Amino acid sequence: QVQLVESGGGLVQAGRSLRLSCVVSGNPLNINDMAWYRQAPGQQRELVAHITSGGGSKNYADSVKGRFTISRDNAKKTVYLQMNSLEPEDTAVYYCNVETPGLYYWGQGTQVTVSS
């Protein structure tokens, strides 16, 4: 049973930083692409950042470009999201998403709240 466990969320003031982590357990055969999504109250879930299996290609939502950085450690089966210069508009539940051959998995989400 593949499980994703996120951590690192919390309450911070605008301009500060947070680092989210997502650990994959359950020994999936292969972990391909990994991503972070977020969902604010009353809004649809949106893609924040995406990284390919080897880490060679990264994509970001326009709203976070230059502030957020996605990375991964394949040996630890972990994906990270470094979030700098946080803004109140970044307040949301952040979800980790992982692709294995033919299947996608979601974490339970971690709350990020940015106060002004």
C-alpha positions as CSV (number, residue, x, y, z in Angstrom):
1,Q,0.0,0.0,0.0
2,V,1.6,3.2,-1.2
3,Q,1.2,6.2,1.2
4,L,2.3,9.8,1.0
5,V,2.9,11.7,4.2
6,E,3.3,15.5,4.0
7,S,4.8,17.7,6.7
8,G,6.1,21.2,7.2
9,G,3.0,23.3,7.0
10,G,2.1,25.9,9.5
11,L,1.2,29.5,10.3
12,V,3.7,32.1,9.2
13,Q,3.9,35.8,8.5
14,A,4.0,37.2,5.0
15,G,7.6,37.3,3.7
16,R,8.7,34.3,5.6
17,S,9.6,30.8,4.4
18,L,8.4,27.3,4.8
19,R,9.6,23.9,3.5
20,L,7.2,21.2,2.8
21,S,8.2,17.5,2.6
22,C,6.4,14.5,1.3
23,V,7.7,11.0,2.0
24,V,6.5,8.0,-0.1
25,S,6.2,4.7,1.8
26,G,5.0,1.3,0.8
27,N,7.8,0.5,-1.7
28,P,6.2,1.4,-5.0
29,L,8.0,-0.2,-8.0
30,N,8.9,3.1,-9.6
31,I,8.2,6.7,-8.7
32,N,7.9,8.8,-11.8
33,D,6.9,12.4,-11.7
34,M,6.1,14.2,-8.5
35,A,4.1,17.4,-7.9
36,W,2.6,19.7,-5.3
37,Y,-0.9,21.0,-5.6
38,R,-2.8,23.4,-3.4
39,Q,-6.4,24.1,-2.7
40,A,-7.7,27.3,-1.0
41,P,-11.2,27.5,0.5
42,G,-13.9,27.7,-2.2
43,Q,-11.4,27.2,-5.0
44,Q,-10.3,24.3,-7.2
45,R,-7.2,22.4,-6.6
46,E,-4.4,23.8,-8.6
47,L,-0.9,22.7,-9.7
48,V,1.8,24.5,-7.9
49,A,5.0,22.7,-9.0
50,H,6.0,19.6,-10.9
51,I,9.2,17.7,-11.2
52,T,10.1,14.8,-13.5
53,S,11.5,11.5,-12.4
54,G,15.2,12.5,-12.8
55,G,14.7,16.0,-11.6
56,G,15.8,17.5,-14.8
57,S,12.6,19.3,-15.6
58,K,10.6,21.5,-13.3
59,N,7.5,23.5,-13.9
60,Y,5.8,26.1,-11.7
61,A,2.5,28.0,-11.6
62,D,3.0,31.6,-12.6
63,S,1.9,32.8,-9.2
64,V,4.9,31.1,-7.5
65,K,7.7,31.4,-10.0
66,G,10.8,32.8,-8.5
67,R,9.5,32.2,-4.9
68,F,9.0,28.4,-4.7
69,T,11.4,25.6,-5.6
70,I,10.6,21.9,-6.0
71,S,13.2,19.3,-5.5
72,R,13.4,15.6,-4.8
73,D,15.6,13.0,-3.3
74,N,15.0,9.7,-5.0
75,A,17.0,7.7,-2.5
76,K,14.7,9.0,0.3
77,K,11.6,8.8,-1.9
78,T,10.9,12.4,-0.9
79,V,9.8,15.5,-2.7
80,Y,10.2,19.0,-1.2
81,L,8.7,22.4,-1.8
82,Q,10.8,25.3,-0.6
83,M,8.5,28.3,-0.3
84,N,10.0,31.7,0.1
85,S,8.5,35.2,0.3
86,L,5.2,33.8,1.2
87,E,2.1,35.9,0.6
88,P,-1.4,35.7,2.2
89,E,-2.6,34.4,-1.2
90,D,-0.5,31.3,-0.7
91,T,-2.8,30.2,2.1
92,A,-4.2,26.8,1.2
93,V,-3.9,23.1,1.9
94,Y,-0.9,21.7,0.0
95,Y,-1.1,18.2,-1.4
96,C,1.7,16.0,-2.6
97,N,1.0,13.9,-5.8
98,V,3.1,11.1,-7.0
99,E,2.9,9.1,-10.3
100,T,3.9,5.4,-10.4
101,P,3.4,3.3,-13.5
102,G,-0.3,3.6,-14.2
103,L,-1.3,5.0,-10.9
104,Y,-1.4,8.4,-9.1
105,Y,-1.4,8.9,-5.3
106,W,-2.3,11.8,-3.1
107,G,-1.2,12.8,0.4
108,Q,-3.6,13.9,3.0
109,G,-2.6,17.5,2.7
110,T,-0.8,20.0,5.0
111,Q,-2.2,23.4,5.9
112,V,-0.2,26.5,5.1
113,T,-1.5,29.8,6.5
114,V,0.2,33.1,5.7
115,S,-0.8,36.1,7.8
116,S,-0.5,39.7,6.6
